[in-house]
Amino acid sequence: MKPIFLPEGAVLILAVVVLSVVMSGCSNPSPESLGENWQLTINGTTQKVITMDDLRALPVVNGHGYCVSTTGARFGPYTCQGADLRDIAALVGGAHPGQQVWVSAPDGYLWVFDSDQLNGQGFITFNENLAEIPAPPLRIILMYQQNGTPLSYDDGGPARIAIVSEQPGVITEGSAWVKWVDRIEIRD
């Protein structure tokens, strides 16, 4: 086998590319950091930290969830179980008209819901052919169970945002489905 010689400077460029690829995977939380010790920090008029047991003690919402990514990849359909984002906000004084709910994850991803969305309005919805349809009643939940089992790490567990409907086949935009949620803030 003949040795491969790279032009001058190519080794540095190759090293930078390899380092970039390795570092890009470093921003995701590890499954171990999220498992049994998962906690959710909620900030509003007060601050509260809850565990998965606390989250499961809130009123249970069941629904159908299905989303599409910005690249057109579909995720779902799922049966989803979790707690309504409004019930979670109520633990720290609630979210009032004109306020926003900021949902974030340890990898730095953040999504902001306005008060209309918190009430299930203002979403773009699609049918299974990805044709836009009028939105049925929707709810934003912090999902902890998908298809009857605890939410896996690869699916954004232990808790992630899901936008659900009572009717199957309704697709929403996936960018709002925040994975690995660990912080919720109510802001003006």
Sequence and secondary structure as in RCSB ss.txt:
>XXXX:A:sequence
MKPIFLPEGAVLILAVVVLSVVMSGCSNPSPESLGENWQLTINGTTQKVITMDDLRALPVVNGHGYCVSTTGARF
GPYTCQGADLRDIAALVGGAHPGQQVWVSAPDGYLWVFDSDQLNGQGFITFNENLAEIPAPPLRIILMYQQNGTP
LSYDDGGPARIAIVSEQPGVITEGSAWVKWVDRIEIRD
>XXXX:A:secstr
       TTHHHHHHHHHHHHHHHGGGS  HHHHSTT EEEEESSSEEEEEHHHHHHS EEEEEEEEE TTS EE
EEEEEEEEEHHHHHHTTT   TT EEEEE TTS EEEEEHHHHTT S  EE TT  EE    EEEEEEEEETTEE
  TTTTTT EEEEEESSTT EEEGGGS SS  EEEEE 
